[in-house]
């Protein structure tokens, strides 16, 4: 599984000030130019001359460089410590505190986007559908909703086993445990050094198949416009570990 931020719905236990302070890795990982540059290029092109709304804006990893590109961006975020961290970078950046499935944000937008697997932080199918509907409520006719999401790795799950090792590198191991009946996965993040001590963080998710995501979009009035394996436009295949899917609302009637 691709790493996702800890689930926002769990609340302060995971999204406290300590987590927010450790979240940013400037120039590395998800903050590296090779990750961010194609993301910003694609989102700026999709926003066009309009404004963008980021669900689960976090500390502004994507929103701030997109805003610097000239796109008016507003954020929606449940964790106030994450917002505080964002505002240390840009005190005037507009953020609404709330849940991405239900909270209204003032303004009209040509683009709503949700990156880094974060829709999986909503742990029921109903909440995930409501996230699509909330996006639709904020978009102008013809507006787009973009989701970056990993593809469930059940093919890597050995028969009779309930866990996979997603990452195994010096100082860090990611272990995913699956509940395939309820479509849940818990990511266990082990961080350690040369001592006998280790730190464990856990983040629960509800995984979504691409076809299920498309049906959620249809229920909210969207149609699938494109799906790629990454932000650079690599073709999506059966072996792609993740996807960037763009959904679009109908254009306004000319009558």
C-alpha positions in Angstrom: 0.0 0.0 0.0 1.2 3.5 -0.7 1.6 5.5 2.5 -1.3 7.7 3.5 -1.5 10.2 6.2 -3.0 8.9 9.5 -6.8 8.8 9.4 -8.4 12.1 10.3 -11.6 10.6 11.7 -9.6 9.1 14.5 -9.1 12.6 15.8 -6.5 14.1 18.1 -4.7 10.8 19.0 -3.2 10.9 15.5 -3.6 14.4 14.3 -2.2 16.2 17.4 0.5 18.9 17.4 3.3 16.3 17.6 2.1 14.6 14.4 1.7 18.0 12.6 5.2 19.1 13.6 6.7 15.9 12.2 4.5 15.7 9.0 6.6 17.9 6.7 9.7 16.5 5.0 10.8 19.5 2.9 12.4 18.4 -0.4 12.0 14.7 0.4 9.4 12.0 0.0 6.0 13.4 -0.8 7.5 16.9 -0.6 10.2 16.2 -3.3 10.1 18.1 -6.5 9.7 14.9 -8.6 6.5 14.2 -6.7 5.1 17.8 -6.3 6.0 19.3 -9.7 3.8 17.0 -11.9 1.0 17.2 -9.3 1.0 21.0 -9.4 1.2 21.1 -13.2 -1.8 18.8 -13.6 -4.0 20.5 -11.0 -3.2 24.0 -12.4 -4.2 22.9 -15.8 -7.5 21.4 -14.5 -8.3 24.5 -12.5 -7.9 26.7 -15.5 -8.9 30.3 -14.8 -11.1 29.2 -11.8 -10.5 28.5 -8.1 -9.6 25.2 -6.4 -10.7 23.6 -3.2 -8.5 21.0 -1.5 -10.3 18.5 0.8 -8.0 17.5 3.7 -5.5 20.2 3.0 -3.2 19.2 5.8 -0.1 21.4 6.2 -0.4 22.7 2.6 1.9 20.4 0.8 0.0 20.8 -2.4 -2.2 23.8 -1.8 0.6 26.3 -1.2 2.6 25.6 -4.3 -0.6 25.5 -6.3 -1.5 28.9 -4.9 1.9 30.2 -5.8 1.3 29.1 -9.3 -1.6 31.6 -9.5 -4.6 29.3 -8.7 -6.8 30.7 -5.9 -6.9 27.8 -3.4 -9.1 27.2 -0.3 -8.5 24.4 2.1 -10.8 22.2 4.1 -9.2 20.4 7.1 -10.5 18.6 10.2 -7.2 18.8 12.2 -6.6 22.2 13.8 -2.9 21.4 14.6 -2.4 20.7 10.9 -4.0 24.0 10.1 -1.8 25.8 12.6 1.2 24.2 10.9 0.0 25.4 7.5 -0.5 28.9 8.9 3.1 29.1 10.0 3.9 29.0 6.3 1.2 31.3 5.1 -0.9 33.0 7.9 -3.5 34.3 5.4 -4.2 31.0 3.6 -8.0 30.4 3.7 -9.0 27.2 5.5 -12.3 26.0 6.8 -12.3 23.6 9.7 -14.5 20.6 9.0 -15.1 17.1 7.5 -14.6 16.5 3.8 -17.8 14.5 3.6 -20.2 17.1 4.9 -18.7 20.5 5.6 -19.7 23.4 3.2 -17.0 25.9 2.1 -17.9 29.4 0.8 -17.1 30.1 -2.8 -17.4 28.6 -6.3 -14.8 26.3 -7.6 -13.8 24.7 -11.0 -11.7 22.1 -9.2 -12.0 20.1 -6.0 -9.1 17.7 -5.4 -8.2 15.0 -2.8 -4.7 13.7 -2.8 -2.4 11.1 -1.1 -5.0 8.4 -0.6 -7.0 10.5 1.8 -10.5 9.5 0.8 -9.7 6.1 2.3 -9.5 7.8 5.7 -13.3 7.8 5.6 -14.1 4.3 6.9 -17.5 3.6 5.5 -18.8 3.4 1.9 -21.6 5.9 2.8 -19.1 8.5 4.0 -17.0 8.1 0.9 -20.1 8.6 -1.3 -21.0 11.7 0.7 -17.5 13.0 0.0 -18.3 12.8 -3.7 -21.6 14.6 -3.1 -19.9 17.3 -1.1 -17.4 17.9 -3.9 -20.2 18.1 -6.4 -22.0 20.8 -4.3 -18.9 23.0 -4.4 -18.3 22.8 -8.2 -19.6 25.0 -11.0 -21.1 23.2 -14.0 -18.4 21.2 -15.8 -16.2 21.3 -12.7 -13.8 18.5 -11.9 -13.1 16.3 -8.9 -9.7 14.7 -8.8 -8.7 11.8 -6.5 -5.3 10.2 -6.0 -5.7 6.8 -4.6 -3.8 3.5 -4.2 -5.1 0.2 -5.8 -5.8 -2.4 -3.1 -2.9 -4.9 -3.0 -4.9 -8.1 -2.4 -3.0 -9.9 -5.1 0.1 -9.6 -2.7 -1.8 -11.2 0.1 -0.7 -14.8 0.5 -3.5 -17.4 0.9 -4.6 -17.8 4.5 -2.6 -14.6 5.5 -4.1 -11.3 6.6 -1.0 -9.0 6.3 1.5 -7.7 3.8 4.8 -5.9 4.2 4.4 -2.7 2.2 7.8 -1.1 3.0 11.0 -2.6 4.5 13.8 -0.1 4.7 16.4 1.0 7.3 14.6 2.6 10.2 11.1 1.9 8.9 8.7 -1.0 8.2 5.1 -0.7 6.9 2.9 -3.6 7.7 -0.7 -3.7 6.4 -3.4 -5.9 8.0 -6.5 -6.6 6.0 -10.1 -7.3 6.8 -11.3 -8.4 3.4 -14.9 -8.9 4.6 -15.4 -5.3 5.5 -12.9 -3.8 3.0 -10.7 -2.4 5.8 -7.0 -2.2 6.1 -4.8 -0.9 9.0 -1.4 0.4 8.2 1.1 -0.2 11.0 4.1 2.1 10.8 7.2 0.9 12.7 10.0 3.4 13.1 13.2 2.4 14.9 16.9 3.1 15.3 19.9 1.1 16.6 18.4 0.8 20.1 15.9 -1.9 21.1 13.0 0.6 21.1 10.6 1.3 18.3 7.7 3.6 17.7 4.4 2.3 16.4 1.8 4.4 14.6 -1.4 2.9 13.2 -3.8 4.4 10.5 -7.1 2.7 9.6 -8.5 2.9 6.0 -11.3 1.6 3.9 -9.9 0.6 0.6 -11.8 1.3 -2.7 -11.5 -0.5 -6.0 -11.4 1.8 -9.1 -14.7 0.5 -10.4 -16.4 1.1 -7.0 -15.0 4.7 -7.0 -16.5 5.2 -10.4 -19.9 4.1 -9.1 -19.6 6.5 -6.2 -18.9 9.3 -8.7 -22.0 8.4 -10.7 -24.2 8.6 -7.6 -23.0 12.1 -7.1 -23.6 13.1 -10.8 -20.0 12.8 -12.1 -18.6 10.9 -15.0 -15.1 9.6 -15.3 -13.1 11.9 -17.6 -9.6 10.2 -17.3 -7.6 7.8 -15.2 -3.8 7.6 -15.2 -1.3 5.8 -13.1 0.3 9.0 -11.9 0.2 12.8 -12.2 2.5 12.7 -15.2 -0.2 10.9 -17.3 1.4 7.4 -17.4 -1.2 5.0 -18.7 -3.2 3.1 -16.0 -2.8 -0.7 -16.3 -3.8 -3.8 -14.3 -0.3 -3.6 -12.6 -0.5 0.1 -11.6 -0.2 0.5 -7.8 -2.1 3.7 -7.8 -4.2 6.0 -9.9 -5.2 9.6 -10.5 -8.8 9.8 -11.5 -10.6 12.9 -12.8 -14.3 13.1 -12.6 -16.4 15.8 -14.2 -19.9 17.3 -13.7 -22.1 18.0 -16.7 -21.8 21.3 -18.5 -24.6 23.8 -18.0 -27.4 23.5 -20.5 -27.3 26.1 -23.2 -31.2 26.3 -23.4 
